[in-house]
Amino acid sequence: MFIATFEKYIGRLEEYKGVFDVLEAARILISDPELATYSLRLLFVGDGGEIREMRRMEQTLGMGRFVEHLVASYEKMPSVYQSADIFVAPSKPTPTWEEQYNTALLEAQASGLPIVTTNTGGIPENVGDAAVIVEPGDIQAITRAIKRFILDAKLRLLYAHKARKRAETVHDARIGADKLARLYEQVLHQI
């Protein structure tokens, strides 16, 4: 049996992080006849200003048994990532804010998770081709992307490999340290 665990942003549970879009997508997926044989579970990791409204919405929509909330220490996060099948980070820009680099996306890549995220701020640069990127606020596109991952194990594996490879070849701390060291050497040689 496949358990689709959709892990939302690690940290603030806020509207601009797309938490309500994830809930709406999950509601659609849970009632999708094509997914009736799957055991779907939505996991939100973190806390924030919208937690009460999220729980109210979950109960109103009858989703309580499909949704779990977890607050975990940083030390426990590797096991949380490893328990996930799909990582979803559907941030939405506001008039005064846009997602920047999103550390949770880095961690999801390092964990080799297939990712669904949005085309806003620094996210496209962060994930490159290692994620399915949809437009912010497009609940139907988020739903379709998640559903494709649920139904297609080969696609999940392909994106899991892309994510891990990107973590190793783009985001590895040694790469950044080497670039910074070369920059310092260049600057020092010009003095």
Summary of the structure (lengths in Angstrom):
residues: 191
radius of gyration: 17.7
end to end distance: 63.3
largest distance: 68.0
contacts: 612
relative contact order: 0.15
helix: 53%
strand: 17%
